[in-house]
Amino acid sequence: MLIKQEAITGKQGLKDLPRTSPLPSANLVLVFGSVKRFSESKLTATLKERYPTAQVIGCTTAGEISDQGVFDESLQITAIQWEKTSMRVADLRVSDMKSSFQTGASLATTLKTDNLRAILVFSDGLSVNGTEVLKGFQSIIGNEIPIVGGMAGDNAAFTRTLLLHNDSVSDNLVIAVGLYGNHLVTASGALGGWKPYGPPRKVTRSDKNVVYEMDGKPALPLYRMYIGEHYAKGLPGTGLKFPFAIVGAGGRDVETVRTLLSIDPANNSLTFAGDVPEGETVRLCQTTHDRLVEGAGGAAKMVSTSLPEQAMRFPGLAICVSCVGRKLVMAEQISDEIRIVKDTLGAQAAITGFYSNGEFCPGSNSDQSVLHNQTMTIGYLAEDMTI
């Protein structure tokens, strides 16, 4: 596995890339950047010229991640040349949020073979129900194949996110990369760092990821009351600082965190990035800088401890997908969580990724991939050339 990276900052243009690409023979290129970057007319042609034989995929972000830290309005390009691992890429448009399950199932059907080892998934960040997309994949491939990636961002504007696949840049898209063969080494980690507060509330009416009532009361007015008038004026963007925790019995243990995507004052509903089923108990969440950094370090530790010892001697790629809500909380100190990931994984690991509207990764206590929110997730890929 060969990995080469290049980037341009927010103050640079495509013309500032080096004359030749660092790995013209790459067969997979991951690209993360802002909506403005993905709207540049020469983007796809430039990438095709630099990586003529590669499948080029990527998405817009709420911030780009590299081993140098976190950037805004940059373009982060990671070129990969698989030496033994084979690959297949597919994409599908999502007609509406209700078609998320079928979209995942259709993509999984395209990618499924006996030697499938992992799937990378990048989706639109506003028109997709991330929970249902994963359920669709798992209805075809089962729960044991790791699915890592995330939902595109737009710097918390919640207006439009974009996906890139070769010569096409589009919204309402889901892209999946199937990785095949026994040489592929994978590991993952996911931890948050959020703590629930306030009284527990029972979800008394919801439809998948749309919550209408809690404790028999309209959801939106109740949510506005708890976050206060100052933050309520900035919804849905300010909701990133006040995610929902789905909690277990007793209301203390966080099972899942959900990020707010939109509100509908007409029916007083809240729409989240993933499902919030009826009957679940929820609480608002809060956190601190130190808790978030500790969570990121814990996610990296999960990766390093689950990798075979020999894998640490080979080049690897850590795809870090973290939530835009974490970025808003940590502000200028956001690179601290990338620094601890880098220090934990070691020098052999290249790092790329983005701040998202939702993260796909196996859970901390299960091999099954789930939709996370407000979480640092890491999907680690390498090739074992000794087999």
N, C-alpha and C positions, 0 to 999 in steps of 0.2 A: 504494500500500500504506500503510494507516494502522495504526499500532501504539500501543496504550495499555496501561499496566500498573498493577496495583494489588496490594496484599499486606496480610496481617495477620501479626503476629509470633506467637511461641509463647505470649505472655502475653495476646493478644487473642482475641476471639471473632468469629463471623460478624457479630454485631450492630455490631461496630466498623468495618465497611466503610462508606465514604461512602454517603450516602442514594441517590445516583444513580451508575451505573457510568460510567466515563470514555469508553466507546464502545458505546452500546446497539445500534448498527447493525452490530456485528461479525458476520462470518460464520464465523469460527473462533476458538475460545478454548482455550488450552493451560493446564492446571492441574496444578501439582505440589505435593505435600504429604505429610505423614506418614500412616502407617496410622491413627493416632488421628484426624487431620483428615478422612480419607476415610470414617471410620466415623460421623461426625456425621450425625444424622438429617435435618437441614435443609440439608445441603450442596447437593444437586442442585436443590432447589427455589429456593434462594437464587441459584444461578448462572443458572437458567432465567429467573428474574425480572429479573436484571440484564442478561442477554444473550438476549433472547427469540427472535431469528432465527438464532442461531449453532449450529453443531455444537460441542459442548463435550466435550473429551477430555483425558485426563491419566492420571497414575499416581502410586503411592506411591514414596517415595524413601528414601535413606539420608542425605539432606541436600538442601536446595533452593538453587538458584543464581539470583542476580539480579545486576544491575550494581553492587549495593551489597555483594556478597560472598556468603557461604555461611551458611545458616540451618538450624536444626533446629526441627521442630514448627511451622513457618510454613506459610502458604498463598500460593503465588506464582501470580498470574493474569495471563496475557498475552492481550489481545484484538487480533485482526487483522481488518482489513477489506480483502479483496482487491478491487482496482479493475478489473483486466483478467484476472486469473488465475481459472480455474474450478477446482472442487474436488469430490471425491467421497469419502465416508467409509464404511468397512465394518468390521465386527468379526465374529469367530468365536470360539467357545469351543474350548479344547484338551481333548480327552478324556484324553490322557496324553502323556508326553514323546515317545512313538513316533509320535504323529500330527503332530508339529511340521512336517514337510515338507509334508504334505497341507494343513495349515492355511495355510501360506504360499502354496502353489500355488492354493488356492481363492480366497484374497483377491486374489491377482494377477490371476486370471481375471476377477474382478468389476471390477477397476480398469483393466484394459488397454484402451487406445485408441491411435490413431495419434499423438495429440498429448500423450501422457503425458510429463511432464518430470522428475518426482521423486516419491518416496513417503516419507512419515513413518510409522514403525512403532514402536508401544509395546506391549510384551508382558509377560505375567506373568513374574516373576523367578525362579520356582522350578520350575514345572511345564513349562517350555519349553526345548528345545534350540535356542539361538539360531543356531547354524550351520545346522541343518536348516531352520529357518524361512526364512532367507535363500536357501538353495538352492532351497526351494520357490518363492519369489517369482521367482528367476532362471530357473527352468525354464520359466516362462511369458513373462516380459518381457525375458529376456536379461540380460547383465552390465553394460550401459552406462547404464541408468537408475539414478541415485543413490538409495540407500535410507539414510535417517538416522533416528536415534532410539535406543531402548535398552530394556533389561529392567528392570522395576520393582524397587525396593528396599524393605527394611523395617528400615533402620538396623542391618544385620548381625545381626538376630535369626534369620533363615533359617527363619521359621515361616509367614508369610503375606504376600503382596503383593496389591495391589488395582489395578484399572483402572477408569477413569471414562469413560462415554460417555453424554452427555445425562442421562437420568433413571435410569441404571443404574450401580451400583458393584458390581464382581464380581472374583473371582479367576479364574484359568485362562482368561484372555481375551487375544486379540491384536487390536489396533486398527490400522487402516491408513488413511492419508489420501493419496489420489492428487491431484497438482497438475498442471494442464494449461495449455498455451498458450505462445506464443513470448515473451510479456512477462515470464515468470518467469526470474529470474536465480538460479543456485545456485552454491555453492562449498563445499568441505569441507576439513578438515584433521584429522589424527590422528597423535599421537606420544605415546610413553610416558615413557621415562626410566629404565627398569629395566635392571639389569645381571645376567647370569647368574653363578652361583657354584657351587662343588661339582662333583663328577665328573659327566660326561654319563651318562645312563641310557637304554637302548633300551626303548621300550614293546613288550613281547612279547605282551601280551594286552589287548585293549580292545574295546569295543562302542560305537562312536560317541563319546559324551562320558563313558563310564564306563571307567576304567582299572583292570584287575585285577592285572596283573603288569608289573614292570620288571626287565629283565635276568633274567627267569625267576623272580623272587621276588615274593611278595605285595606289592601296592602300598602298602597302608595302613601296615603295620609299618615299611616302608622310609621312608616319608614322616615318620612319627612320629620315627624315629631321627634324621633330618636336622634337624628343627626343634627337637628337644630336649623333654624331659619337661614343662618349664614351659609351653610353647606347646601341646604335644600335648593337655594337659588341657582346653584351651579350644576344641578343634575342634568344628564346622567354622569358627566365626567367626575364630579366630586364623589360619586358613589364608589369610586375605586379605592378611596380611603376607608370605606366602611363596608367591607364585604360581608356576606352571610356565611356563617358556619353551620353546617348540618351536624348536630351533636348527638351523641349517644345517650343512653339512659343516665339520668342524673344531671345532664346538661353541661358537663364539664369537658369531656373528651371530644375533640374535633375530629369528625370522620371525613368531611369534605368541606372545602371552601368554594364559594361561588361568587363570581364577579358580575356586577350589574352592567348590562349592555345598553338598556334603554328603558324608558318609562312611557306609560300611556295614560295621561290625565283623564282621557275620555272614559276609561273603564277602571281607573285607579289601580293599574297593574304594574308589575315589575318584571322585566325580561332579563334573564341571566344567561351566561354563556353555556350553561349545562342544566340538566334537569334538577328540579327541586320538587320531589314527589309529595303528593298529599299525604298527610299523616306524619311527616317528618317534623322534628323539633329543630328550630333554628334560633340562632343568636347573632347579634352583630359582633364584629371582630375589631380588635385594635392591636397595635404592635409597636416596637421600638426598633431603632437602627441595630442595636446589638442582637436582638432576637432574630432579625432577618439575616444578618451576617452569620450567626450561629446556624440557622437553618440551611443556608447555602453551603457552609462547610460540612454540615451533616450529610447533605446530598452527595457531595464529592467523596466523602468518606465511604458512603454506601457503594459508590462505583469502585473505588480503589480496593476495598476489601473483598469485593465479589469477583474481581478479575483474576484469572489464573496468573501465577507468579511470572511465567514466561512472557505473558502479554505485556507486562510493564517494560519489556526490553524492545518491543516493536513500536514504530510510530503509530499513534492513535489520534482520533479526532473526537473531541468532546463538543457535542451540539447542545449548547445551553439555551434553554427557553425559559425565561422568567417573566413574571407578570408586570404589566405597566403599573399596577397599583403599588408594587414594591418600589418602583422607580420614583413614584410621586412621594412616597414616605421618606426615602433615603436621600432624595434630591442630589445635592452636589457630592454626597458621599457614596453614590450608587456603585462606583467602581470597587468599593470595599468587598462586595460579595463576589465579584469576579476574581479579585486578587486571592481570596481564600480558596476558591476553586482551583485556580492555577497552582498555588502552593501545595495543595493537597494531592493533586493528580500527578504532578511532576513534569520534568522537562520534555518527556517524550510525547506529551499530549498537546496537539494544536487545539485552539479554542475558537469556536465561532458560535453565532446564535443571535437572538433578538429578544426584545421585550414585546410581549404578546397580549392578545385578548383571551388567551386560554392555552393550556399546556397539555400535550399528550405524552404519557409516560406510565410505566407500571407503578403501582402504589408502593408505599414504604413497607407494607406487610404482605404483599401479594405479587405474583407474577403477572396478573391481569392488568393490562393497560387501561387507564381511566383518564377522564378529563380532570385536570387540576386547575385551580385558579389561585392567584396570589402565592404561587409556589415556584421555587427554583427547581427546575427539572434538568437532568443531564442524561443524554443518550450518548454512550461511548461506543465507538466503532474502531476496530483494528483487524488486521489479518495475521494469522499464525502461519508463518512460512515454513515451520518445521514439520508440519503434518505431511 
